[in-house]
Amino acid sequence: MENRWTFTVEWGDCDAAGIVFYPNYFRWFDAAFQKLLRLRGLSQRELGARYGIIGTGLIDCGARFKGPAAYGDEVELATRIEGFEPLSFTARHTVFKAGRVIVEGFEKRAFLAPGGSEGRLKALTVPEEFRCLFKSA
């Protein structure tokens, strides 16, 4: 299952050079992941209620920047979930401008709950129901 989200780069998204300030891509990645959850009738609150977690926290993330985007550009962000492991899954993100890939990114996420040692959070096994929602699409 893939979700595509098209939006316009705003003035506040850019740095002094007039191109997108790189942390904004990670903000957009998170927003795109949340949109993908909603397509399956889920939200962080719903996941918390169903599985007793506080959310799907990031345990790793990264991006490769292949080209710039600037104020006024229309970009499209494609997001999909893949790479399931027992305690994590990966959301892949691809940003397009005029049909050309300008950024490839990922977020490795875990189902996090209270109860770890020394008051830390612990990762729970990714529920099979969640896996099936995104594998079957």
Sequence and secondary structure as in RCSB ss.txt:
>XXXX:A:sequence
MENRWTFTVEWGDCDAAGIVFYPNYFRWFDAAFQKLLRLRGLSQRELGARYGIIGTGLIDCGARFKGPAAYGDEV
ELATRIEGFEPLSFTARHTVFKAGRVIVEGFEKRAFLAPGGSEGRLKALTVPEEFRCLFKSA
>XXXX:A:secstr
 EEEEEEE  GGGB TTSBB THHHHHHHHHHHHHHHHHTT  HHHHHHHH  SEEEEEEEEEEE S  BTT EE
EEEEEEEEEETTEEEEEEEEEETTEEEEEEEEEEEEEEE  GGG EEEE   HHHHHHHH  
